[in-house]
Protein backbone atom coordinates (compact mmCIF):
# COMPACT_ATOMS: atom_id res chain seq x y z
CA UNK A 1 0.00 0.00 0.00
CA UNK A 2 1.36 3.45 -0.89
CA UNK A 3 0.25 6.80 0.52
CA UNK A 4 1.42 10.13 -0.89
CA UNK A 5 1.19 13.53 0.82
CA UNK A 6 1.94 16.64 -1.25
CA UNK A 7 2.78 20.03 0.25
CA UNK A 8 3.63 23.29 -1.53
CA UNK A 9 5.85 25.93 0.05
CA UNK A 10 7.87 28.84 -1.35
CA UNK A 11 7.76 27.57 -4.94
CA UNK A 12 8.83 24.02 -4.04
CA UNK A 13 6.74 20.87 -3.95
CA UNK A 14 7.38 18.47 -1.08
CA UNK A 15 6.15 14.89 -1.41
CA UNK A 16 6.13 12.34 1.40
CA UNK A 17 5.56 8.72 0.39
CA UNK A 18 4.60 6.03 2.88
CA UNK A 19 4.62 2.33 2.03
CA UNK A 20 3.11 -0.34 4.28
CA UNK A 21 3.83 -4.06 4.12
CA UNK A 22 0.38 -5.65 4.04
CA UNK A 23 1.83 -9.11 3.36
CA UNK A 24 2.85 -11.83 5.79
CA UNK A 25 6.58 -11.86 4.95
CA UNK A 26 9.32 -9.30 5.57
CA UNK A 27 10.28 -7.13 2.60
CA UNK A 28 14.06 -6.66 2.38
CA UNK A 29 16.03 -4.10 0.36
CA UNK A 30 12.92 -2.32 -0.92
CA UNK A 31 12.99 0.04 -3.92
CA UNK A 32 10.40 2.21 -5.60
CA UNK A 33 10.44 3.47 -9.20
CA UNK A 34 8.33 6.52 -10.00
CA UNK A 35 8.09 9.78 -11.95
CA UNK A 36 8.99 12.68 -9.64
CA UNK A 37 7.47 15.24 -12.06
CA UNK A 38 10.68 17.26 -11.86
CA UNK A 39 14.23 17.11 -10.56
CA UNK A 40 14.65 16.01 -6.96
CA UNK A 41 16.59 18.64 -5.02
CA UNK A 42 16.34 17.09 -1.56
CA UNK A 43 15.69 13.53 -0.36
CA UNK A 44 15.35 11.95 3.08
CA UNK A 45 14.91 8.38 4.38
CA UNK A 46 15.94 6.94 1.00
CA UNK A 47 18.83 6.80 -1.46
CA UNK A 48 18.52 7.86 -5.11
CA UNK A 49 19.72 4.66 -6.75
CA UNK A 50 19.06 5.68 -10.35
CA UNK A 51 17.51 8.51 -12.33
CA UNK A 52 16.69 9.30 -15.93
CA UNK A 53 15.15 12.73 -16.56
CA UNK A 54 12.28 12.71 -14.03
CA UNK A 55 12.16 8.91 -13.49
CA UNK A 56 13.79 7.85 -10.21
CA UNK A 57 14.49 4.65 -8.33
CA UNK A 58 14.69 5.23 -4.59
CA UNK A 59 16.13 2.46 -2.40
CA UNK A 60 16.22 1.72 1.29
CA UNK A 61 18.91 3.06 3.57
CA UNK A 62 20.68 0.97 6.19
CA UNK A 63 18.23 1.69 8.99
CA UNK A 64 15.04 1.05 6.96
CA UNK A 65 16.30 -1.89 4.90
CA UNK A 66 13.46 -4.19 5.98
CA UNK A 67 9.71 -3.68 6.24
CA UNK A 68 8.19 -6.16 8.68
CA UNK A 69 4.59 -7.33 8.14
CA UNK A 70 2.10 -4.60 9.10
CA UNK A 71 4.94 -2.05 9.40
CA UNK A 72 5.67 0.94 7.15
CA UNK A 73 8.53 3.07 5.89
CA UNK A 74 8.40 6.56 4.50
CA UNK A 75 10.64 8.86 2.52
CA UNK A 76 10.25 12.32 1.14
CA UNK A 77 11.71 14.64 -1.43
CA UNK A 78 11.54 18.19 -2.75
CA UNK A 79 11.00 19.16 -6.38
CA UNK A 80 11.70 22.73 -7.48
Secondary structure, 3 states (H helix, E strand, C coil): CEEEEEEEECCEEEEEEEEECCCCCCEECCEEEEECCCCEEEEECCEEEEEECCEEEEECCHHHCEECCCCEEEEEEEEC
